[in-house]
C-alpha cells in the first residue's frame, strides 16, 4: 500500500492544479470588423465585445491613395 500513496498524492496535486487553472478569470473576447472601399483601401475598423467595445477608427484618403486622416471614436474600456 505504501507504493500507492505517492502516485495518488501526485494525481491529487495535478487535479487541484487543473481545477485552479480552469477557475481562473475569464479572458476577454473581442470582434474586430474591417471595411474597405472599392479600391481596396481600409476605411473603417470597429471593435465590439468585452475588450475595446465601441472603439472605431475611420480613415480617409487623398487622390493619390495616401491615408490623410484617421478619426478614432469611442474609448477602450
mmCIF file of the N, C-alpha and C atoms, coordinates in Angstrom:
data_MODEL
# 
_entry.id   MODEL 
# 
loop_
_atom_site.group_PDB 
_atom_site.id 
_atom_site.type_symbol 
_atom_site.label_atom_id 
_atom_site.label_alt_id 
_atom_site.label_comp_id 
_atom_site.label_asym_id 
_atom_site.label_entity_id 
_atom_site.label_seq_id 
_atom_site.pdbx_PDB_ins_code 
_atom_site.Cartn_x 
_atom_site.Cartn_y 
_atom_site.Cartn_z 
_atom_site.occupancy 
_atom_site.B_iso_or_equiv 
_atom_site.pdbx_formal_charge 
_atom_site.auth_seq_id 
_atom_site.auth_comp_id 
_atom_site.auth_asym_id 
_atom_site.auth_atom_id 
_atom_site.pdbx_PDB_model_num 
ATOM 1   N N  . UNK A 1 1  ? 0.817   -1.192 0.000   1.00 0.00 ? 1  UNK A N  1 
ATOM 2   C CA . UNK A 1 1  ? 0.000   0.000  0.000   1.00 0.00 ? 1  UNK A CA 1 
ATOM 3   C C  . UNK A 1 1  ? 0.861   1.255  0.000   1.00 0.00 ? 1  UNK A C  1 
ATOM 4   N N  . UNK A 1 2  ? 2.065   1.183  0.590   1.00 0.00 ? 2  UNK A N  1 
ATOM 5   C CA . UNK A 1 2  ? 2.935   2.359  0.650   1.00 0.00 ? 2  UNK A CA 1 
ATOM 6   C C  . UNK A 1 2  ? 3.283   2.877  -0.737  1.00 0.00 ? 2  UNK A C  1 
ATOM 7   N N  . UNK A 1 3  ? 3.508   1.992  -1.678  1.00 0.00 ? 3  UNK A N  1 
ATOM 8   C CA . UNK A 1 3  ? 3.890   2.403  -3.023  1.00 0.00 ? 3  UNK A CA 1 
ATOM 9   C C  . UNK A 1 3  ? 2.767   3.129  -3.755  1.00 0.00 ? 3  UNK A C  1 
ATOM 10  N N  . UNK A 1 4  ? 1.549   2.998  -3.276  1.00 0.00 ? 4  UNK A N  1 
ATOM 11  C CA . UNK A 1 4  ? 0.400   3.621  -3.918  1.00 0.00 ? 4  UNK A CA 1 
ATOM 12  C C  . UNK A 1 4  ? 0.170   5.050  -3.439  1.00 0.00 ? 4  UNK A C  1 
ATOM 13  N N  . UNK A 1 5  ? 0.663   5.415  -2.268  1.00 0.00 ? 5  UNK A N  1 
ATOM 14  C CA . UNK A 1 5  ? 0.398   6.739  -1.691  1.00 0.00 ? 5  UNK A CA 1 
ATOM 15  C C  . UNK A 1 5  ? 1.022   7.853  -2.528  1.00 0.00 ? 5  UNK A C  1 
ATOM 16  N N  . UNK A 1 6  ? 2.267   7.709  -2.948  1.00 0.00 ? 6  UNK A N  1 
ATOM 17  C CA . UNK A 1 6  ? 2.936   8.766  -3.718  1.00 0.00 ? 6  UNK A CA 1 
ATOM 18  C C  . UNK A 1 6  ? 2.229   9.031  -5.048  1.00 0.00 ? 6  UNK A C  1 
ATOM 19  N N  . UNK A 1 7  ? 1.878   8.009  -5.839  1.00 0.00 ? 7  UNK A N  1 
ATOM 20  C CA . UNK A 1 7  ? 1.166   8.294  -7.089  1.00 0.00 ? 7  UNK A CA 1 
ATOM 21  C C  . UNK A 1 7  ? -0.208  8.928  -6.867  1.00 0.00 ? 7  UNK A C  1 
ATOM 22  N N  . UNK A 1 8  ? -0.907  8.512  -5.814  1.00 0.00 ? 8  UNK A N  1 
ATOM 23  C CA . UNK A 1 8  ? -2.222  9.097  -5.527  1.00 0.00 ? 8  UNK A CA 1 
ATOM 24  C C  . UNK A 1 8  ? -2.064  10.556 -5.130  1.00 0.00 ? 8  UNK A C  1 
ATOM 25  N N  . UNK A 1 9  ? -1.048  10.866 -4.332  1.00 0.00 ? 9  UNK A N  1 
ATOM 26  C CA . UNK A 1 9  ? -0.798  12.252 -3.930  1.00 0.00 ? 9  UNK A CA 1 
ATOM 27  C C  . UNK A 1 9  ? -0.428  13.101 -5.145  1.00 0.00 ? 9  UNK A C  1 
ATOM 28  N N  . UNK A 1 10 ? 0.370   12.550 -6.041  1.00 0.00 ? 10 UNK A N  1 
ATOM 29  C CA . UNK A 1 10 ? 0.754   13.282 -7.249  1.00 0.00 ? 10 UNK A CA 1 
ATOM 30  C C  . UNK A 1 10 ? -0.471  13.534 -8.124  1.00 0.00 ? 10 UNK A C  1 
ATOM 31  N N  . UNK A 1 11 ? -1.330  12.533 -8.256  1.00 0.00 ? 11 UNK A N  1 
ATOM 32  C CA . UNK A 1 11 ? -2.548  12.692 -9.043  1.00 0.00 ? 11 UNK A CA 1 
ATOM 33  C C  . UNK A 1 11 ? -3.458  13.745 -8.419  1.00 0.00 ? 11 UNK A C  1 
ATOM 34  N N  . UNK A 1 12 ? -3.562  13.741 -7.109  1.00 0.00 ? 12 UNK A N  1 
ATOM 35  C CA . UNK A 1 12 ? -4.386  14.739 -6.421  1.00 0.00 ? 12 UNK A CA 1 
ATOM 36  C C  . UNK A 1 12 ? -3.844  16.144 -6.664  1.00 0.00 ? 12 UNK A C  1 
ATOM 37  N N  . UNK A 1 13 ? -2.527  16.296 -6.645  1.00 0.00 ? 13 UNK A N  1 
ATOM 38  C CA . UNK A 1 13 ? -1.917  17.603 -6.900  1.00 0.00 ? 13 UNK A CA 1 
ATOM 39  C C  . UNK A 1 13 ? -2.211  18.068 -8.323  1.00 0.00 ? 13 UNK A C  1 
ATOM 40  N N  . UNK A 1 14 ? -2.178  17.160 -9.274  1.00 0.00 ? 14 UNK A N  1 
ATOM 41  C CA . UNK A 1 14 ? -2.476  17.507 -10.668 1.00 0.00 ? 14 UNK A CA 1 
ATOM 42  C C  . UNK A 1 14 ? -3.932  17.931 -10.810 1.00 0.00 ? 14 UNK A C  1 
ATOM 43  N N  . UNK A 1 15 ? -4.838  17.210 -10.158 1.00 0.00 ? 15 UNK A N  1 
ATOM 44  C CA . UNK A 1 15 ? -6.258  17.547 -10.228 1.00 0.00 ? 15 UNK A CA 1 
ATOM 45  C C  . UNK A 1 15 ? -6.512  18.922 -9.621  1.00 0.00 ? 15 UNK A C  1 
ATOM 46  N N  . UNK A 1 16 ? -5.881  19.215 -8.491  1.00 0.00 ? 16 UNK A N  1 
ATOM 47  C CA . UNK A 1 16 ? -6.047  20.527 -7.848  1.00 0.00 ? 16 UNK A CA 1 
ATOM 48  C C  . UNK A 1 16 ? -5.502  21.630 -8.750  1.00 0.00 ? 16 UNK A C  1 
ATOM 49  N N  . UNK A 1 17 ? -4.342  21.409 -9.358  1.00 0.00 ? 17 UNK A N  1 
ATOM 50  C CA . UNK A 1 17 ? -3.750  22.412 -10.252 1.00 0.00 ? 17 UNK A CA 1 
ATOM 51  C C  . UNK A 1 17 ? -4.639  22.647 -11.468 1.00 0.00 ? 17 UNK A C  1 
ATOM 52  N N  . UNK A 1 18 ? -5.201  21.591 -12.029 1.00 0.00 ? 18 UNK A N  1 
ATOM 53  C CA . UNK A 1 18 ? -6.083  21.727 -13.189 1.00 0.00 ? 18 UNK A CA 1 
ATOM 54  C C  . UNK A 1 18 ? -7.353  22.487 -12.817 1.00 0.00 ? 18 UNK A C  1 
ATOM 55  N N  . UNK A 1 19 ? -7.913  22.191 -11.659 1.00 0.00 ? 19 UNK A N  1 
ATOM 56  C CA . UNK A 1 19 ? -9.118  22.890 -11.211 1.00 0.00 ? 19 UNK A CA 1 
ATOM 57  C C  . UNK A 1 19 ? -8.833  24.370 -10.999 1.00 0.00 ? 19 UNK A C  1 
ATOM 58  N N  . UNK A 1 20 ? -7.672  24.693 -10.453 1.00 0.00 ? 20 UNK A N  1 
ATOM 59  C CA . UNK A 1 20 ? -7.303  26.098 -10.248 1.00 0.00 ? 20 UNK A CA 1 
ATOM 60  C C  . UNK A 1 20 ? -7.147  26.811 -11.582 1.00 0.00 ? 20 UNK A C  1 
ATOM 61  N N  . UNK A 1 21 ? -6.567  26.147 -12.554 1.00 0.00 ? 21 UNK A N  1 
ATOM 62  C CA . UNK A 1 21 ? -6.377  26.760 -13.873 1.00 0.00 ? 21 UNK A CA 1 
ATOM 63  C C  . UNK A 1 21 ? -7.719  27.005 -14.553 1.00 0.00 ? 21 UNK A C  1 
ATOM 64  N N  . UNK A 1 22 ? -8.649  26.092 -14.404 1.00 0.00 ? 22 UNK A N  1 
ATOM 65  C CA . UNK A 1 22 ? -9.954  26.242 -15.038 1.00 0.00 ? 22 UNK A CA 1 
ATOM 66  C C  . UNK A 1 22 ? -10.811 27.295 -14.360 1.00 0.00 ? 22 UNK A C  1 
ATOM 67  N N  . UNK A 1 23 ? -10.538 27.602 -13.106 1.00 0.00 ? 23 UNK A N  1 
ATOM 68  C CA . UNK A 1 23 ? -11.346 28.583 -12.394 1.00 0.00 ? 23 UNK A CA 1 
ATOM 69  C C  . UNK A 1 23 ? -10.734 29.975 -12.449 1.00 0.00 ? 23 UNK A C  1 
ATOM 70  N N  . UNK A 1 24 ? -9.704  30.174 -13.259 1.00 0.00 ? 24 UNK A N  1 
ATOM 71  C CA . UNK A 1 24 ? -9.075  31.488 -13.396 1.00 0.00 ? 24 UNK A CA 1 
ATOM 72  C C  . UNK A 1 24 ? -10.054 32.462 -14.045 1.00 0.00 ? 24 UNK A C  1 
ATOM 73  N N  . UNK A 1 25 ? -9.765  33.737 -13.927 1.00 0.00 ? 25 UNK A N  1 
ATOM 74  C CA . UNK A 1 25 ? -10.625 34.771 -14.501 1.00 0.00 ? 25 UNK A CA 1 
ATOM 75  C C  . UNK A 1 25 ? -10.780 34.547 -16.005 1.00 0.00 ? 25 UNK A C  1 
ATOM 76  N N  . UNK A 1 26 ? -11.980 34.752 -16.510 1.00 0.00 ? 26 UNK A N  1 
ATOM 77  C CA . UNK A 1 26 ? -12.201 34.543 -17.940 1.00 0.00 ? 26 UNK A CA 1 
ATOM 78  C C  . UNK A 1 26 ? -11.452 35.577 -18.777 1.00 0.00 ? 26 UNK A C  1 
ATOM 79  N N  . UNK A 1 27 ? -11.043 35.156 -19.942 1.00 0.00 ? 27 UNK A N  1 
ATOM 80  C CA . UNK A 1 27 ? -10.366 36.061 -20.864 1.00 0.00 ? 27 UNK A CA 1 
ATOM 81  C C  . UNK A 1 27 ? -11.426 36.911 -21.561 1.00 0.00 ? 27 UNK A C  1 
ATOM 82  N N  . UNK A 1 28 ? -11.054 38.104 -21.967 1.00 0.00 ? 28 UNK A N  1 
ATOM 83  C CA . UNK A 1 28 ? -11.974 38.958 -22.704 1.00 0.00 ? 28 UNK A CA 1 
ATOM 84  C C  . UNK A 1 28 ? -12.148 38.445 -24.120 1.00 0.00 ? 28 UNK A C  1 
ATOM 85  N N  . UNK A 1 29 ? -13.264 38.780 -24.715 1.00 0.00 ? 29 UNK A N  1 
ATOM 86  C CA . UNK A 1 29 ? -13.459 38.418 -26.116 1.00 0.00 ? 29 UNK A CA 1 
ATOM 87  C C  . UNK A 1 29 ? -13.698 39.690 -26.912 1.00 0.00 ? 29 UNK A C  1 
ATOM 88  N N  . UNK A 1 30 ? -13.362 39.649 -28.160 1.00 0.00 ? 30 UNK A N  1 
ATOM 89  C CA . UNK A 1 30 ? -13.471 40.837 -28.989 1.00 0.00 ? 30 UNK A CA 1 
ATOM 90  C C  . UNK A 1 30 ? -13.679 40.426 -30.437 1.00 0.00 ? 30 UNK A C  1 
ATOM 91  N N  . UNK A 1 31 ? -14.515 41.192 -31.129 1.00 0.00 ? 31 UNK A N  1 
ATOM 92  C CA . UNK A 1 31 ? -14.690 41.028 -32.563 1.00 0.00 ? 31 UNK A CA 1 
ATOM 93  C C  . UNK A 1 31 ? -14.229 42.316 -33.222 1.00 0.00 ? 31 UNK A C  1 
ATOM 94  N N  . UNK A 1 32 ? -13.408 42.193 -34.244 1.00 0.00 ? 32 UNK A N  1 
ATOM 95  C CA . UNK A 1 32 ? -12.928 43.357 -34.981 1.00 0.00 ? 32 UNK A CA 1 
ATOM 96  C C  . UNK A 1 32 ? -13.390 43.213 -36.424 1.00 0.00 ? 32 UNK A C  1 
ATOM 97  N N  . UNK A 1 33 ? -14.101 44.225 -36.913 1.00 0.00 ? 33 UNK A N  1 
ATOM 98  C CA . UNK A 1 33 ? -14.579 44.235 -38.297 1.00 0.00 ? 33 UNK A CA 1 
ATOM 99  C C  . UNK A 1 33 ? -13.806 45.279 -39.086 1.00 0.00 ? 33 UNK A C  1 
ATOM 100 N N  . UNK A 1 34 ? -13.374 44.895 -40.265 1.00 0.00 ? 34 UNK A N  1 
ATOM 101 C CA . UNK A 1 34 ? -12.632 45.782 -41.158 1.00 0.00 ? 34 UNK A CA 1 
ATOM 102 C C  . UNK A 1 34 ? -13.483 46.054 -42.387 1.00 0.00 ? 34 UNK A C  1 
ATOM 103 N N  . UNK A 1 35 ? -13.566 47.329 -42.798 1.00 0.00 ? 35 UNK A N  1 
ATOM 104 C CA . UNK A 1 35 ? -14.305 47.706 -44.007 1.00 0.00 ? 35 UNK A CA 1 
ATOM 105 C C  . UNK A 1 35 ? -13.340 48.342 -44.998 1.00 0.00 ? 35 UNK A C  1 
ATOM 106 N N  . UNK A 1 36 ? -13.563 48.047 -46.271 1.00 0.00 ? 36 UNK A N  1 
ATOM 107 C CA . UNK A 1 36 ? -12.708 48.544 -47.347 1.00 0.00 ? 36 UNK A CA 1 
ATOM 108 C C  . UNK A 1 36 ? -13.570 49.200 -48.411 1.00 0.00 ? 36 UNK A C  1 
ATOM 109 N N  . UNK A 1 37 ? -13.003 50.170 -49.116 1.00 0.00 ? 37 UNK A N  1 
ATOM 110 C CA . UNK A 1 37 ? -13.734 50.785 -50.221 1.00 0.00 ? 37 UNK A CA 1 
ATOM 111 C C  . UNK A 1 37 ? -13.506 49.977 -51.500 1.00 0.00 ? 37 UNK A C  1 
ATOM 112 N N  . UNK A 1 38 ? -14.079 50.450 -52.607 1.00 0.00 ? 38 UNK A N  1 
ATOM 113 C CA . UNK A 1 38 ? -13.992 49.725 -53.877 1.00 0.00 ? 38 UNK A CA 1 
ATOM 114 C C  . UNK A 1 38 ? -12.556 49.613 -54.387 1.00 0.00 ? 38 UNK A C  1 
ATOM 115 N N  . UNK A 1 39 ? -11.672 50.474 -53.913 1.00 0.00 ? 39 UNK A N  1 
ATOM 116 C CA . UNK A 1 39 ? -10.271 50.441 -54.345 1.00 0.00 ? 39 UNK A CA 1 
ATOM 117 C C  . UNK A 1 39 ? -9.405  49.600 -53.406 1.00 0.00 ? 39 UNK A C  1 
ATOM 118 N N  . UNK A 1 40 ? -10.040 48.950 -52.428 1.00 0.00 ? 40 UNK A N  1 
ATOM 119 C CA . UNK A 1 40 ? -9.307  48.066 -51.527 1.00 0.00 ? 40 UNK A CA 1 
ATOM 120 C C  . UNK A 1 40 ? -8.615  48.776 -50.376 1.00 0.00 ? 40 UNK A C  1 
ATOM 121 N N  . UNK A 1 41 ? -8.986  50.037 -50.137 1.00 0.00 ? 41 UNK A N  1 
ATOM 122 C CA . UNK A 1 41 ? -8.371  50.801 -49.051 1.00 0.00 ? 41 UNK A CA 1 
ATOM 123 C C  . UNK A 1 41 ? -9.173  50.624 -47.770 1.00 0.00 ? 41 UNK A C  1 
ATOM 124 N N  . UNK A 1 42 ? -8.489  50.474 -46.665 1.00 0.00 ? 42 UNK A N  1 
ATOM 125 C CA . UNK A 1 42 ? -9.138  50.342 -45.364 1.00 0.00 ? 42 UNK A CA 1 
ATOM 126 C C  . UNK A 1 42 ? -9.867  51.638 -45.044 1.00 0.00 ? 42 UNK A C  1 
ATOM 127 N N  . UNK A 1 43 ? -11.158 51.550 -44.733 1.00 0.00 ? 43 UNK A N  1 
ATOM 128 C CA . UNK A 1 43 ? -11.929 52.754 -44.424 1.00 0.00 ? 43 UNK A CA 1 
ATOM 129 C C  . UNK A 1 43 ? -12.446 52.776 -42.996 1.00 0.00 ? 43 UNK A C  1 
ATOM 130 N N  . UNK A 1 44 ? -12.623 51.612 -42.379 1.00 0.00 ? 44 UNK A N  1 
ATOM 131 C CA . UNK A 1 44 ? -13.180 51.576 -41.033 1.00 0.00 ? 44 UNK A CA 1 
ATOM 132 C C  . UNK A 1 44 ? -12.718 50.322 -40.310 1.00 0.00 ? 44 UNK A C  1 
ATOM 133 N N  . UNK A 1 45 ? -12.419 50.496 -39.026 1.00 0.00 ? 45 UNK A N  1 
ATOM 134 C CA . UNK A 1 45 ? -12.135 49.370 -38.136 1.00 0.00 ? 45 UNK A CA 1 
ATOM 135 C C  . UNK A 1 45 ? -13.038 49.556 -36.928 1.00 0.00 ? 45 UNK A C  1 
ATOM 136 N N  . UNK A 1 46 ? -13.872 48.577 -36.631 1.00 0.00 ? 46 UNK A N  1 
ATOM 137 C CA . UNK A 1 46 ? -14.765 48.681 -35.478 1.00 0.00 ? 46 UNK A CA 1 
ATOM 138 C C  . UNK A 1 46 ? -14.565 47.482 -34.561 1.00 0.00 ? 46 UNK A C  1 
ATOM 139 N N  . UNK A 1 47 ? -14.546 47.782 -33.269 1.00 0.00 ? 47 UNK A N  1 
ATOM 140 C CA . UNK A 1 47 ? -14.336 46.771 -32.237 1.00 0.00 ? 47 UNK A CA 1 
ATOM 141 C C  . UNK A 1 47 ? -15.636 46.580 -31.461 1.00 0.00 ? 47 UNK A C  1 
ATOM 142 N N  . UNK A 1 48 ? -15.956 45.340 -31.133 1.00 0.00 ? 48 UNK A N  1 
ATOM 143 C CA . UNK A 1 48 ? -17.089 45.050 -30.259 1.00 0.00 ? 48 UNK A CA 1 
ATOM 144 C C  . UNK A 1 48 ? -16.723 43.874 -29.374 1.00 0.00 ? 48 UNK A C  1 
ATOM 145 N N  . UNK A 1 49 ? -17.397 43.786 -28.249 1.00 0.00 ? 49 UNK A N  1 
ATOM 146 C CA . UNK A 1 49 ? -17.114 42.725 -27.292 1.00 0.00 ? 49 UNK A CA 1 
ATOM 147 C C  . UNK A 1 49 ? -16.668 43.320 -25.975 1.00 0.00 ? 49 UNK A C  1 
ATOM 148 N N  . UNK A 1 50 ? -16.068 42.517 -25.130 1.00 0.00 ? 50 UNK A N  1 
ATOM 149 C CA . UNK A 1 50 ? -15.693 42.996 -23.802 1.00 0.00 ? 50 UNK A CA 1 
ATOM 150 C C  . UNK A 1 50 ? -14.381 43.764 -23.790 1.00 0.00 ? 50 UNK A C  1 
ATOM 151 N N  . UNK A 1 51 ? -13.643 43.734 -24.887 1.00 0.00 ? 51 UNK A N  1 
ATOM 152 C CA . UNK A 1 51 ? -12.375 44.451 -24.979 1.00 0.00 ? 51 UNK A CA 1 
ATOM 153 C C  . UNK A 1 51 ? -12.534 45.563 -26.011 1.00 0.00 ? 51 UNK A C  1 
ATOM 154 N N  . UNK A 1 52 ? -12.200 46.788 -25.654 1.00 0.00 ? 52 UNK A N  1 
ATOM 155 C CA . UNK A 1 52 ? -12.269 47.932 -26.579 1.00 0.00 ? 52 UNK A CA 1 
ATOM 156 C C  . UNK A 1 52 ? -13.641 48.092 -27.218 1.00 0.00 ? 52 UNK A C  1 
ATOM 157 N N  . UNK A 1 53 ? -14.701 47.832 -26.476 1.00 0.00 ? 53 UNK A N  1 
ATOM 158 C CA . UNK A 1 53 ? -16.050 47.884 -27.023 1.00 0.00 ? 53 UNK A CA 1 
ATOM 159 C C  . UNK A 1 53 ? -16.366 49.274 -27.566 1.00 0.00 ? 53 UNK A C  1 
ATOM 160 N N  . UNK A 1 54 ? -16.955 49.329 -28.742 1.00 0.00 ? 54 UNK A N  1 
ATOM 161 C CA . UNK A 1 54 ? -17.381 50.549 -29.433 1.00 0.00 ? 54 UNK A CA 1 
ATOM 162 C C  . UNK A 1 54 ? -16.237 51.434 -29.907 1.00 0.00 ? 54 UNK A C  1 
ATOM 163 N N  . UNK A 1 55 ? -15.039 50.934 -29.952 1.00 0.00 ? 55 UNK A N  1 
ATOM 164 C CA . UNK A 1 55 ? -13.920 51.697 -30.492 1.00 0.00 ? 55 UNK A CA 1 
ATOM 165 C C  . UNK A 1 55 ? -13.991 51.625 -32.010 1.00 0.00 ? 55 UNK A C  1 
ATOM 166 N N  . UNK A 1 56 ? -13.924 52.790 -32.675 1.00 0.00 ? 56 UNK A N  1 
ATOM 167 C CA . UNK A 1 56 ? -13.996 52.839 -34.137 1.00 0.00 ? 56 UNK A CA 1 
ATOM 168 C C  . UNK A 1 56 ? -12.898 53.735 -34.669 1.00 0.00 ? 56 UNK A C  1 
ATOM 169 N N  . UNK A 1 57 ? -12.341 53.357 -35.784 1.00 0.00 ? 57 UNK A N  1 
ATOM 170 C CA . UNK A 1 57 ? -11.370 54.191 -36.488 1.00 0.00 ? 57 UNK A CA 1 
ATOM 171 C C  . UNK A 1 57 ? -11.827 54.309 -37.935 1.00 0.00 ? 57 UNK A C  1 
ATOM 172 N N  . UNK A 1 58 ? -11.954 55.543 -38.404 1.00 0.00 ? 58 UNK A N  1 
ATOM 173 C CA . UNK A 1 58 ? -12.356 55.812 -39.786 1.00 0.00 ? 58 UNK A CA 1 
ATOM 174 C C  . UNK A 1 58 ? -11.203 56.497 -40.503 1.00 0.00 ? 58 UNK A C  1 
ATOM 175 N N  . UNK A 1 59 ? -10.923 56.042 -41.715 1.00 0.00 ? 59 UNK A N  1 
ATOM 176 C CA . UNK A 1 59 ? -9.785  56.541 -42.483 1.00 0.00 ? 59 UNK A CA 1 
ATOM 177 C C  . UNK A 1 59 ? -10.264 57.217 -43.756 1.00 0.00 ? 59 UNK A C  1 
ATOM 178 N N  . UNK A 1 60 ? -9.568  58.305 -44.152 1.00 0.00 ? 60 UNK A N  1 
ATOM 179 C CA . UNK A 1 60 ? -9.829  58.947 -45.441 1.00 0.00 ? 60 UNK A CA 1 
ATOM 180 C C  . UNK A 1 60 ? -8.520  59.042 -46.211 1.00 0.00 ? 60 UNK A C  1 
ATOM 181 N N  . UNK A 1 61 ? -8.655  59.143 -47.525 1.00 0.00 ? 61 UNK A N  1 
ATOM 182 C CA . UNK A 1 61 ? -7.501  59.107 -48.424 1.00 0.00 ? 61 UNK A CA 1 
ATOM 183 C C  . UNK A 1 61 ? -7.564  60.271 -49.400 1.00 0.00 ? 61 UNK A C  1 
ATOM 184 N N  . UNK A 1 62 ? -6.398  60.667 -49.895 1.00 0.00 ? 62 UNK A N  1 
ATOM 185 C CA . UNK A 1 62 ? -6.364  61.679 -50.954 1.00 0.00 ? 62 UNK A CA 1 
ATOM 186 C C  . UNK A 1 62 ? -6.428  60.981 -52.312 1.00 0.00 ? 62 UNK A C  1 
ATOM 187 N N  . UNK A 1 63 ? -6.357  61.765 -53.385 1.00 0.00 ? 63 UNK A N  1 
ATOM 188 C CA . UNK A 1 63 ? -6.492  61.194 -54.737 1.00 0.00 ? 63 UNK A CA 1 
ATOM 189 C C  . UNK A 1 63 ? -5.338  60.277 -55.115 1.00 0.00 ? 63 UNK A C  1 
ATOM 190 N N  . UNK A 1 64 ? -4.220  60.398 -54.398 1.00 0.00 ? 64 UNK A N  1 
ATOM 191 C CA . UNK A 1 64 ? -3.062  59.540 -54.678 1.00 0.00 ? 64 UNK A CA 1 
ATOM 192 C C  . UNK A 1 64 ? -3.044  58.300 -53.785 1.00 0.00 ? 64 UNK A C  1 
ATOM 193 N N  . UNK A 1 65 ? -4.164  58.034 -53.111 1.00 0.00 ? 65 UNK A N  1 
ATOM 194 C CA . UNK A 1 65 ? -4.321  56.877 -52.213 1.00 0.00 ? 65 UNK A CA 1 
ATOM 195 C C  . UNK A 1 65 ? -3.484  56.959 -50.939 1.00 0.00 ? 65 UNK A C  1 
ATOM 196 N N  . UNK A 1 66 ? -3.055  58.151 -50.571 1.00 0.00 ? 66 UNK A N  1 
ATOM 197 C CA . UNK A 1 66 ? -2.352  58.320 -49.297 1.00 0.00 ? 66 UNK A CA 1 
ATOM 198 C C  . UNK A 1 66 ? -3.381  58.496 -48.188 1.00 0.00 ? 66 UNK A C  1 
ATOM 199 N N  . UNK A 1 67 ? -3.181  57.812 -47.095 1.00 0.00 ? 67 UNK A N  1 
ATOM 200 C CA . UNK A 1 67 ? -4.076  57.973 -45.956 1.00 0.00 ? 67 UNK A CA 1 
ATOM 201 C C  . UNK A 1 67 ? -3.808  59.353 -45.361 1.00 0.00 ? 67 UNK A C  1 
ATOM 202 N N  . UNK A 1 68 ? -4.846  60.182 -45.277 1.00 0.00 ? 68 UNK A N  1 
ATOM 203 C CA . UNK A 1 68 ? -4.641  61.552 -44.807 1.00 0.00 ? 68 UNK A CA 1 
ATOM 204 C C  . UNK A 1 68 ? -5.245  61.815 -43.438 1.00 0.00 ? 68 UNK A C  1 
ATOM 205 N N  . UNK A 1 69 ? -6.293  61.101 -43.071 1.00 0.00 ? 69 UNK A N  1 
ATOM 206 C CA . UNK A 1 69 ? -6.857  61.301 -41.740 1.00 0.00 ? 69 UNK A CA 1 
ATOM 207 C C  . UNK A 1 69 ? -7.278  59.971 -41.137 1.00 0.00 ? 69 UNK A C  1 
ATOM 208 N N  . UNK A 1 70 ? -7.261  59.966 -39.832 1.00 0.00 ? 70 UNK A N  1 
ATOM 209 C CA . UNK A 1 70 ? -7.853  58.869 -39.073 1.00 0.00 ? 70 UNK A CA 1 
ATOM 210 C C  . UNK A 1 70 ? -8.644  59.517 -37.946 1.00 0.00 ? 70 UNK A C  1 
ATOM 211 N N  . UNK A 1 71 ? -9.882  59.108 -37.808 1.00 0.00 ? 71 UNK A N  1 
ATOM 212 C CA . UNK A 1 71 ? -10.750 59.635 -36.768 1.00 0.00 ? 71 UNK A CA 1 
ATOM 213 C C  . UNK A 1 71 ? -11.132 58.468 -35.863 1.00 0.00 ? 71 UNK A C  1 
ATOM 214 N N  . UNK A 1 72 ? -10.671 58.518 -34.618 1.00 0.00 ? 72 UNK A N  1 
ATOM 215 C CA . UNK A 1 72 ? -10.940 57.444 -33.661 1.00 0.00 ? 72 UNK A CA 1 
ATOM 216 C C  . UNK A 1 72 ? -12.019 57.919 -32.705 1.00 0.00 ? 72 UNK A C  1 
ATOM 217 N N  . UNK A 1 73 ? -13.074 57.120 -32.556 1.00 0.00 ? 73 UNK A N  1 
ATOM 218 C CA . UNK A 1 73 ? -14.155 57.441 -31.629 1.00 0.00 ? 73 UNK A CA 1 
ATOM 219 C C  . UNK A 1 73 ? -14.336 56.295 -30.657 1.00 0.00 ? 73 UNK A C  1 
ATOM 220 N N  . UNK A 1 74 ? -15.001 56.592 -29.556 1.00 0.00 ? 74 UNK A N  1 
ATOM 221 C CA . UNK A 1 74 ? -15.161 55.597 -28.509 1.00 0.00 ? 74 UNK A CA 1 
ATOM 222 C C  . UNK A 1 74 ? -13.892 55.543 -27.697 1.00 0.00 ? 74 UNK A C  1 
ATOM 223 N N  . UNK A 1 75 ? -13.894 54.743 -26.688 1.00 0.00 ? 75 UNK A N  1 
ATOM 224 C CA . UNK A 1 75 ? -12.679 54.626 -25.888 1.00 0.00 ? 75 UNK A CA 1 
ATOM 225 C C  . UNK A 1 75 ? -12.533 53.206 -25.407 1.00 0.00 ? 75 UNK A C  1 
ATOM 226 N N  . UNK A 1 76 ? -11.294 52.755 -25.291 1.00 0.00 ? 76 UNK A N  1 
ATOM 227 C CA . UNK A 1 76 ? -11.111 51.420 -24.727 1.00 0.00 ? 76 UNK A CA 1 
ATOM 228 C C  . UNK A 1 76 ? -11.583 51.422 -23.288 1.00 0.00 ? 76 UNK A C  1 
ATOM 229 N N  . UNK A 1 77 ? -12.286 50.397 -22.915 1.00 0.00 ? 77 UNK A N  1 
ATOM 230 C CA . UNK A 1 77 ? -12.831 50.236 -21.557 1.00 0.00 ? 77 UNK A CA 1 
ATOM 231 C C  . UNK A 1 77 ? -12.428 51.380 -20.727 1.00 0.00 ? 77 UNK A C  1 
# 
